[in-house]
Amino acid sequence: MEIYTPKQIANTLNVSTTTLRRYEEQDLIPVVPRTKSNHRFYTLIHFQAFTTIRTLLKGYDIPIVYKVMGMIKNARIEEALWLVNEQQFHTQVEKQRVEEILTMIKNADFTKYKNVKLKECMSIGEAAKIAGVNTSAIRHWECEGLVHSERNKENGYRIFSISELRKILVISSLRKTVYYIENMKDLLNDLDTPHYGKIERSFQLALENLNNQLLLQFTGITELIKYIHFYHEINT
């Protein structure tokens, strides 16, 4: 049986031994055996578990990775795989969304989205639903000066025009690739001109990032399947 010290695995994966212990404390890996002198040592399945965690983290959010690894440790293999599958579906939906908004911008058609005719004025709830974001996100963007609302004279609630909605759609699609507020403001200003070159390039970058994320997700899945095979071999 091959065994590894924490330092050997930490060096191989370019992490600290503290990180390895944190994964152990989070109950993400199989039970770790000890030497007679009470020192940790790892076997091949632990090495694969750590490798799987580090690889999955490149393509998935931390809570998802932790949940998947916890499910596997508790023999909930199918649930773990369905959860991973669900996350890939979300990536697919996000890609379709970015492509749809990019097409809308290229066609300069902002009267409908997802085949739904847009109203001239929308509440913050309606705008959030169309854009697929939380109302709190829109309020934050308004505080940052990225979007602007008027107030309904009857009840004082925020109302957004189609022009502001398209800004919300652009922000929601590019927020992971345009990191600085001033850069985002420059892009949104281009929406008021007939020249959309910068915005189109930003959307293309967003698509490239999604393509890269998909590749990283599949790389993580490859390691996950290896780990599941290890798990089955030990528990059968």
Order of alpha helices (4+ residues) and beta strands (2+ residues): alpha-alpha-alpha-alpha-alpha-beta-beta-beta-alpha-alpha-beta-beta-alpha-alpha-alpha
